[in-house]
Amino acid sequence: MTCTCQQRNFNTIALLLCICLYICISAWTIMYLSTWKRDTLCRVTVNHGVVNGPENVGTHLSGDLSSHEVEEGDISNPRTTTRSLLDKWRIIMSSSTAAATSPQTKTKMATFPPTLVRGKDITPLISKFFQLKAGETKDDFVNRHWYKFSLDSKRCRSGSTFLAIIVHSAPGNIQKRNLIRETFGSIGSYRNRNITVVFMLAAVKQQRAQDALQYESRRYDDIVQGNFPDSYKNLVRKHIMAMHWFKYSCKAKYILKLDDDTFVNPYRIIDHILRTEPQGLTIECKLLQGQDPIRNKRSKWHTPVSEYPFSVLPPLCIGFAYLTTPESWAAMYKVSETNRLMSMDDVYVSVVLAMKAGVQRRDFSNILVQCPRNKAFDYTEINQKAIVIDRGAHCGSIPFRHWRQIQYENEHW
């Protein structure tokens, strides 16, 4: 009888111990999984260089797909099997994909090179400064897009254009336009890819000047004229006007934006595009880094503090030429609705709008030939490269003089 009681007591104690052990293990397991899931989700972080303002730094469930870093093993780990974690992961992925594919997305994030002042990246401050505040006056053209065209072109509406060369020109620069028409603008196609050249102008005051433009437009059908005064200070409006016109009146696979004094080798441009196949939200340009804003009021490139209050400019595209996609222009056109303008169009487009739209810049110095100061060109180099960069205006129309030889060698070989 005594043995039986002792056995029962032992069994009861063992059972209680097992129950206590089970409770401890269950509690520890729940705490571990909860902590592990939280840590896993926290590893979905925004890359360094967020550009949509400080209010978006903590936003992990929106933005470009490339903006999310997930440590290897997060979803392949056998322990990651709970439904809640997978559901949250699907939310992240679906929102990222939508942001990456739609130019209508309100907030985008892109990895942008930092702009350092005393060791601090001021990129978010730049982005926040240009964001229009509630009640702030909107520009009729840059923000509201109230563009009307007194002269228009139908040259690339058919959808057969591979490369649209959009040239920013001043009304009085008819000689420059004719030089382009007689040289690289005369090439309608290369390697079965159609090329179209269109000139962007704005309004003039004198009727005589307008009559001349109307005659030029009837003759060549390559003039697009907007409804704001044509001036250097209005280059930003002209830039957004070009995006507006392209959106509604041109169907092309690629866009090459040029100034009217820039020489292009169209054969090498087509070769470059076919070789690299630029896609998505990208701009290829000559990147300029480490520049300070020019505060000299006498300078052509004067940037007042009221337009840009920071002491350093981010890496920017020199505006004489860049290669981009319709997706990039559509995205930057959209975000221009909510960003205050400035007079420097290359800074505004390649920094302010590119940051907000998530457009990545790529340097294409490998296809540029620098205009030599002695004006003595090596013809072979011009024929091997795609664009002449003439920052100091040393060469002017000299590169155009080699056009016949370039054309002959590329058309007959």
C-alpha positions in Angstrom: 0.0 0.0 0.0 2.9 2.4 0.9 4.6 1.7 -2.5 1.4 2.4 -4.4 1.0 5.8 -2.7 4.6 6.7 -3.3 4.2 5.7 -7.0 1.1 7.9 -7.3 2.9 10.9 -5.8 5.8 10.4 -8.1 3.5 10.3 -11.1 1.7 13.4 -10.0 5.0 15.3 -9.5 6.3 14.1 -12.9 3.0 15.3 -14.6 3.2 18.7 -12.9 6.8 19.0 -14.0 5.9 18.1 -17.6 3.1 20.7 -17.6 5.4 23.4 -16.2 8.1 22.5 -18.8 5.5 22.6 -21.6 4.2 26.0 -20.5 7.8 27.4 -20.3 8.7 26.1 -23.7 5.5 27.4 -25.3 6.0 30.9 -23.8 9.6 31.0 -24.9 8.6 29.9 -28.4 5.9 32.6 -28.8 8.3 35.3 -27.6 11.0 34.2 -29.9 8.8 34.0 -33.0 7.3 37.4 -32.2 10.8 39.0 -31.8 12.1 37.2 -34.8 9.3 38.4 -37.1 9.7 41.9 -35.9 13.4 41.9 -36.5 12.9 40.3 -40.0 10.4 43.0 -41.0 12.7 45.7 -39.6 15.4 44.5 -42.0 13.3 45.8 -44.9 14.9 49.2 -44.9 15.2 52.2 -47.1 18.5 52.6 -48.9 20.8 55.4 -48.1 20.0 58.5 -50.1 16.2 58.7 -49.8 15.1 61.6 -51.9 11.4 62.3 -51.3 11.8 64.4 -48.2 12.2 63.5 -44.5 8.6 62.7 -44.2 9.2 59.5 -46.3 12.3 58.2 -44.5 10.3 55.8 -42.4 7.9 54.7 -45.2 8.8 51.0 -45.9 5.7 50.0 -47.7 5.9 52.2 -50.8 8.5 53.3 -53.3 10.7 51.8 -55.9 11.4 48.1 -55.7 15.2 48.8 -55.6 14.7 50.9 -52.5 14.0 47.9 -50.3 16.9 45.8 -49.0 16.0 42.4 -47.7 18.7 40.3 -46.1 19.4 37.0 -47.7 17.4 34.2 -46.1 14.5 36.3 -44.8 11.8 34.4 -46.7 13.8 31.3 -47.5 14.5 30.5 -43.8 12.5 27.4 -42.8 11.3 29.3 -39.6 9.6 31.9 -41.7 6.3 30.1 -42.1 3.8 32.1 -40.3 0.9 33.5 -42.4 1.2 37.1 -40.9 4.9 37.4 -42.0 4.2 36.2 -45.5 1.1 38.5 -45.8 3.2 41.5 -44.8 5.9 40.6 -47.2 3.3 40.3 -50.0 2.2 43.8 -49.2 5.7 45.2 -49.4 6.3 43.5 -52.8 3.0 44.5 -54.3 3.3 48.1 -53.3 6.9 48.2 -54.5 6.0 46.8 -57.9 3.2 49.2 -58.4 5.4 52.2 -57.5 8.1 51.0 -59.9 5.8 50.6 -62.9 3.4 53.5 -62.5 4.5 57.2 -63.2 1.3 58.2 -61.3 2.7 57.1 -58.0 2.8 60.0 -55.6 5.9 59.0 -53.7 8.9 57.4 -55.2 12.3 56.6 -53.7 15.5 56.3 -55.6 19.1 55.7 -54.7 20.7 59.1 -55.4 24.3 60.1 -54.7 24.5 62.1 -51.5 25.1 65.8 -51.5 27.3 66.4 -48.5 27.6 69.6 -46.5 29.8 69.3 -43.4 29.4 65.5 -43.7 25.6 65.6 -43.8 23.5 64.6 -46.8 21.2 67.5 -47.7 19.4 65.6 -50.5 16.2 65.2 -48.4 16.3 69.0 -47.6 16.7 69.9 -51.3 13.7 67.7 -52.2 11.6 69.2 -49.4 12.5 72.7 -50.4 11.1 72.3 -53.9 7.9 70.7 -52.8 5.0 73.1 -53.3 3.3 73.9 -50.0 -0.4 74.2 -49.5 -1.6 77.5 -50.7 1.6 78.3 -52.6 1.1 79.8 -56.1 1.4 77.3 -58.9 3.1 78.2 -62.2 0.7 78.0 -65.1 3.1 76.1 -67.2 5.5 74.1 -65.0 2.8 73.0 -62.5 -0.5 73.4 -64.3 0.7 72.5 -67.8 -1.4 75.1 -69.6 0.4 74.7 -72.9 -1.0 75.7 -76.2 0.8 75.5 -79.5 0.6 78.1 -82.2 2.8 76.0 -84.4 2.9 72.2 -84.2 4.5 69.2 -85.9 3.1 65.9 -87.0 6.4 64.2 -87.7 6.3 61.5 -85.0 2.6 60.8 -84.4 2.5 57.6 -86.4 4.4 55.5 -83.9 7.1 54.5 -86.4 9.8 56.7 -84.8 12.6 54.9 -82.9 14.5 58.0 -81.8 13.0 61.5 -81.4 15.6 64.2 -81.3 14.1 67.1 -79.4 16.1 70.3 -80.0 15.6 73.3 -77.8 16.1 76.4 -80.1 15.5 80.1 -80.0 13.3 81.7 -82.6 16.1 83.7 -84.1 18.4 80.7 -84.5 17.3 79.8 -88.0 20.8 79.2 -89.2 21.5 76.7 -86.5 18.3 74.9 -87.3 19.1 74.8 -91.0 22.6 73.5 -90.2 21.0 70.6 -88.2 18.5 69.9 -91.0 21.3 69.8 -93.6 23.5 67.5 -91.5 22.5 64.9 -88.9 18.8 66.0 -89.1 18.7 64.8 -92.7 19.1 61.2 -91.7 15.6 59.7 -91.6 16.7 56.2 -90.6 19.7 54.0 -89.8 19.7 50.2 -89.3 16.0 50.3 -90.1 15.4 52.6 -87.1 13.5 55.8 -87.9 14.9 59.2 -86.6 12.8 62.3 -86.2 14.0 65.8 -85.4 11.7 68.4 -83.9 12.6 72.0 -82.6 11.1 73.4 -79.5 10.4 77.2 -79.5 8.2 79.7 -77.6 6.4 82.9 -78.4 7.8 86.0 -80.1 6.6 89.6 -79.9 7.1 90.8 -83.4 4.7 89.7 -86.1 7.5 89.7 -88.7 9.4 87.1 -86.6 6.2 85.0 -86.2 5.6 85.1 -90.0 9.1 83.8 -90.6 8.5 81.0 -88.2 5.2 80.1 -89.8 6.9 79.9 -93.2 9.6 77.7 -91.7 7.0 75.5 -90.1 5.1 75.0 -93.3 8.3 74.2 -95.2 9.8 71.6 -92.8 7.0 70.6 -90.4 9.4 70.4 -87.5 8.6 73.4 -85.4 6.7 73.3 -82.1 5.9 76.7 -80.6 4.5 77.3 -77.1 2.5 80.1 -75.6 5.0 81.8 -73.2 7.8 84.2 -74.0 10.9 82.6 -75.5 13.8 83.6 -73.2 16.7 82.0 -71.4 14.9 82.3 -68.1 12.0 80.3 -69.5 14.0 77.2 -70.4 12.4 75.2 -67.6 9.0 76.0 -69.0 10.3 75.0 -72.5 11.6 71.7 -71.0 8.3 70.8 -69.4 6.6 71.9 -72.6 8.6 69.4 -74.6 7.5 66.7 -72.2 3.9 67.8 -72.6 4.1 67.8 -76.3 5.8 64.4 -76.4 3.2 62.9 -74.2 0.3 63.9 -76.4 1.8 64.3 -79.9 4.8 61.9 -80.3 5.3 58.2 -80.2 8.9 57.2 -80.0 10.9 54.6 -78.2 13.8 56.9 -77.2 14.3 60.6 -76.7 17.5 62.6 -77.3 17.2 66.1 -75.9 19.7 68.6 -77.5 20.6 72.3 -77.6 20.6 73.7 -81.1 24.4 74.2 -81.1 25.2 70.5 -80.3 26.6 68.2 -83.0 25.5 64.6 -83.0 26.6 61.6 -85.0 23.3 59.8 -85.5 24.9 56.6 -86.6 26.8 56.2 -83.3 23.7 57.2 -81.3 21.7 54.4 -82.8 24.6 52.0 -82.3 24.8 53.0 -78.7 21.1 52.5 -78.1 21.0 49.1 -79.8 24.0 48.0 -77.8 22.9 49.2 -74.3 19.1 49.2 -74.7 18.2 51.8 -72.1 15.1 50.9 -70.2 12.7 52.3 -67.6 13.4 55.4 -65.5 16.9 56.4 -66.7 18.7 59.4 -68.1 22.1 59.1 -69.8 24.0 62.3 -69.7 27.3 64.0 -68.9 27.3 64.1 -65.1 28.8 67.2 -63.4 29.8 66.8 -59.8 31.1 69.0 -57.0 29.6 72.3 -58.4 28.6 75.3 -56.3 25.6 77.5 -57.4 26.7 80.6 -59.2 25.7 83.7 -57.2 27.2 86.3 -59.5 24.2 88.2 -60.8 26.0 89.1 -64.1 26.5 85.4 -64.9 24.3 83.7 -67.5 24.0 80.8 -65.0 23.2 83.0 -61.9 21.2 81.0 -59.4 19.7 83.3 -56.7 19.4 82.1 -53.1 15.6 82.4 -53.3 15.6 79.7 -56.0 18.3 77.4 -54.4 19.3 78.3 -50.9 21.9 75.5 -50.5 25.7 76.0 -50.9 26.3 72.9 -53.0 24.7 71.5 -56.1 24.0 67.7 -56.3 25.5 65.8 -59.2 23.6 67.1 -62.3 23.3 66.5 -66.0 24.8 69.1 -68.3 21.8 70.2 -70.3 23.4 70.3 -73.8 22.4 66.7 -74.4 20.9 63.7 -72.7 19.3 60.4 -73.8 16.2 59.2 -72.0 13.0 57.1 -72.3 9.3 58.0 -72.6 8.9 56.5 -69.1 11.4 58.9 -67.6 9.8 62.0 -69.3 6.3 60.9 -68.2 7.4 60.4 -64.6 9.2 63.8 -64.4 6.3 65.5 -66.2 3.9 64.2 -63.6 6.0 65.2 -60.5 6.5 68.7 -62.0 2.9 69.4 -61.0 3.9 69.6 -57.3 7.4 71.2 -57.4 8.3 74.9 -57.5 10.3 75.9 -60.6 13.8 77.5 -60.9 15.5 79.1 -63.8 18.3 76.5 -64.3 16.6 73.8 -66.4 19.4 71.2 -66.2 19.4 71.4 -62.4 15.6 71.4 -62.2 15.1 68.4 -64.5 18.1 66.2 -63.7 18.1 66.8 -60.0 14.7 68.0 -58.6 12.4 66.1 -61.0 14.7 63.1 -61.3 14.9 62.7 -57.5 11.1 63.0 -57.1 10.3 60.6 -60.0 12.9 58.0 -59.1 14.9 58.5 -62.4 18.4 57.2 -62.3 21.2 59.1 -64.0 24.0 57.4 -65.9 27.1 59.0 -67.2 27.7 58.6 -71.0 31.1 60.2 -71.2 32.2 57.2 -73.2 30.2 58.4 -76.2 31.3 62.0 -76.0 34.2 63.7 -77.8 35.5 66.9 -76.2 35.8 69.9 -78.4 39.5 70.8 -78.5 40.5 74.4 -77.7 42.7 74.6 -80.8 39.6 73.7 -82.9 41.5 71.0 -84.7 39.3 67.9 -84.7 40.4 64.4 -85.2 37.8 63.2 -87.8 38.3 59.5 -86.7 37.3 60.4 -83.2 34.2 62.2 -84.3 33.1 59.3 -86.4 33.6 56.9 -83.5 31.8 59.0 -80.9 28.1 60.1 -80.8 28.1 63.6 -79.4 30.4 66.6 -79.3 30.6 68.4 -76.0 31.5 72.0 -76.5 31.2 73.5 -73.1 33.3 76.6 -73.7 31.8 77.2 -77.2 35.3 76.9 -78.7 34.3 75.1 -81.8 30.8 76.3 -82.8 29.8 75.0 -86.2 33.3 73.4 -86.9 32.2 69.8 -86.1 29.3 70.1 -88.6 31.9 70.6 -91.4 32.9 66.9 -91.1 29.4 65.8 -91.7 29.7 64.8 -95.4 32.7 62.5 -94.7 30.8 61.0 -91.7 27.7 60.4 -93.8 29.7 58.9 -96.8 31.6 56.4 -94.6 28.5 55.3 -92.8 26.2 55.1 -95.8 28.7 53.4 -98.2 30.4 50.9 -96.0 
